[in-house]
Amino acid sequence: MLLNTPLREPWSQGKRVTTRLRWLDEPELPDDLVLRQVLVRAGTLLDFGGRPWAQLIEAGDLRAVREADHLGGDVVLDGCLGFDAYLGLIGELPVTVGIVRRVRAVFDRYDRGADGWLRRREDVRLTDVPDTRPERLRGDPPVVEPLPDGRPELGTMQFLSPEQYFHTSRDRLPAQQWQPRGFLVDLDVADRS
């Protein structure tokens, strides 16, 4: 399961968690991390007006929302599960309960381009970590110029957009860097206790 939104409290190995999940058809992960040919049972989820807005897919005790389609029945999917904090606001969605088996931090490699950072689609680094606390996602240290001693003169400080900063500092930035994306969590949902 891919987590790239904040959790209310960190998940750690061995912890029992109750959550609502989202199915990601295109998770932008390396092929060996994507689930292939998963057979699920799909039902249609209706919005407040009675119109279909998503599927509820189920495989055993695992349940997830999938927004790509609205049809029910048996479906074969490629993709992965993702955590979405906003699904917690929809009280009628069923939850999945499981035990966290493994937590890995996900970092993507970026190349310095002419106008910004360009992500290498298949270049992902996974690092085992004990839990999902945000400080586990610290990647390469940022390139920051030290402030001058004393107070800056009035009118010398300016605020730049990320694009403006990139253009003014491009030649001082590294050619490549790793940037954190989130966590990859292995969840054992076979536990019924």
C-alpha positions in Angstrom: 0.0 0.0 0.0 1.3 3.4 -1.0 1.0 6.2 1.6 1.7 9.7 0.5 -0.8 11.6 2.6 -0.3 12.3 6.3 -1.5 9.8 8.9 -3.1 10.9 12.2 -0.6 8.8 14.0 2.4 6.8 12.7 2.1 3.2 11.6 4.8 0.8 12.8 5.7 -2.8 12.2 3.3 -5.1 14.1 0.7 -2.4 14.7 -2.9 -3.3 14.0 -4.5 -0.6 11.8 -8.0 0.2 10.7 -8.2 2.3 7.5 -10.1 3.1 4.3 -8.1 2.4 1.2 -8.0 3.6 -2.4 -7.1 1.4 -5.4 -4.5 3.1 -7.6 -4.6 1.9 -11.2 -1.4 3.8 -12.2 0.7 4.1 -9.1 3.9 5.1 -10.9 6.0 2.5 -9.2 8.5 0.1 -10.7 6.8 -3.0 -12.2 8.0 -5.4 -9.5 6.1 -3.4 -6.9 2.8 -3.3 -8.8 0.2 -6.0 -8.2 -0.8 -7.8 -11.4 -3.9 -9.6 -12.4 -5.7 -9.3 -9.0 -9.2 -10.8 -9.1 -11.6 -8.7 -7.0 -15.4 -8.4 -6.6 -16.6 -4.8 -7.5 -19.8 -3.1 -6.4 -21.0 0.4 -7.3 -20.8 3.3 -4.8 -23.5 6.0 -5.2 -23.2 9.6 -4.3 -25.8 11.6 -2.3 -27.8 12.1 -5.5 -27.9 8.4 -6.2 -25.4 8.6 -9.1 -22.4 6.2 -9.4 -19.1 7.8 -8.4 -16.8 4.8 -7.8 -16.4 1.1 -7.2 -16.0 -0.7 -3.9 -13.6 -3.5 -4.7 -13.2 -6.5 -2.3 -10.8 -9.3 -2.1 -11.3 -11.3 1.1 -11.1 -8.9 4.0 -9.5 -6.2 1.9 -11.7 -3.3 0.7 -10.8 -0.3 -1.4 -12.4 2.5 -3.4 -11.6 2.6 -7.1 -12.8 5.7 -9.0 -11.8 4.6 -12.5 -15.0 2.6 -13.2 -18.6 2.2 -11.9 -19.5 -1.3 -13.0 -20.0 -4.2 -10.6 -19.0 -7.9 -10.8 -15.7 -9.7 -11.0 -12.9 -7.6 -12.2 -9.1 -8.2 -12.8 -6.9 -5.3 -11.9 -3.3 -4.1 -12.1 -2.1 -1.4 -9.6 -1.7 -1.1 -5.9 -3.5 0.0 -2.8 -3.1 3.5 -1.5 -4.0 5.3 1.8 -6.2 8.4 1.4 -6.8 10.4 4.5 -9.9 12.0 2.9 -11.7 8.7 2.6 -11.9 8.8 6.4 -14.5 11.6 6.0 -17.0 9.2 4.3 -18.4 7.3 7.2 -20.4 4.7 5.3 -17.3 3.3 3.5 -16.3 -0.1 5.0 -12.8 -0.3 6.5 -10.0 -2.7 6.1 -8.3 -4.0 9.3 -4.8 -5.5 9.2 -1.3 -5.8 10.8 1.6 -3.8 9.4 4.3 -6.2 8.3 6.8 -3.9 6.7 7.3 -0.2 6.2 9.6 1.3 3.5 10.2 5.0 2.6 9.9 5.7 -1.1 12.3 8.2 -2.8 12.2 9.2 -6.5 15.3 10.4 -8.4 15.1 13.7 -10.1 17.4 15.2 -12.7 18.0 19.0 -13.0 16.4 20.2 -16.2 16.4 23.5 -17.9 13.2 24.7 -16.2 12.8 22.5 -13.1 13.3 19.0 -11.7 12.5 16.1 -14.0 11.5 12.8 -12.2 13.0 9.6 -13.5 9.9 7.4 -13.8 11.5 4.0 -13.0 14.2 5.2 -10.7 12.9 4.6 -7.2 14.8 3.9 -3.9 13.1 2.0 -1.1 14.5 2.2 2.4 13.3 0.0 5.2 12.1 2.1 8.2 10.5 1.1 11.5 7.5 3.4 11.1 5.8 6.1 9.0 6.8 9.2 11.0 7.5 12.1 8.6 11.1 12.5 9.6 11.8 9.0 8.0 11.3 10.8 4.6 14.4 13.0 4.9 16.2 12.7 1.6 19.2 14.6 0.3 19.9 17.7 2.3 18.5 20.9 0.6 21.0 23.3 -1.0 20.7 26.4 1.1 23.0 29.3 1.2 24.0 30.5 4.7 22.5 33.8 5.8 24.9 36.7 6.2 26.0 37.6 9.7 23.8 40.2 11.3 20.5 41.6 10.0 19.9 42.0 6.3 19.5 45.5 5.0 16.0 46.8 4.4 14.8 46.0 0.9 17.4 43.2 0.3 15.1 40.3 1.1 12.8 39.0 -1.6 10.4 36.1 -1.9 10.7 33.8 -4.9 8.4 31.2 -6.3 10.0 27.7 -6.7 10.3 28.4 -10.4 12.1 31.7 -9.8 14.4 30.2 -7.3 15.2 27.3 -9.7 16.1 29.8 -12.5 18.3 32.0 -10.3 20.1 29.1 -8.5 20.1 26.4 -11.3 23.9 26.3 -11.7 24.4 25.9 -7.9 21.9 23.0 -7.6 23.1 19.3 -7.9 22.6 17.5 -11.2 20.5 14.9 -9.5 18.7 14.5 -6.2 16.4 12.0 -4.4 13.1 13.5 -3.2 10.7 11.7 -0.9 7.3 10.5 -2.1 5.8 8.6 0.8 5.8 5.1 2.3 5.2 1.6 0.9 3.5 -0.5 3.7 2.9 -4.2 3.5 -0.4 -4.9 5.3 -1.5 -8.4 6.4 -5.3 -8.3 6.2 -5.8 -12.1 6.9 -5.9 -11.4 10.7 -9.5 -11.6 11.9 -8.9 -11.2 15.6 
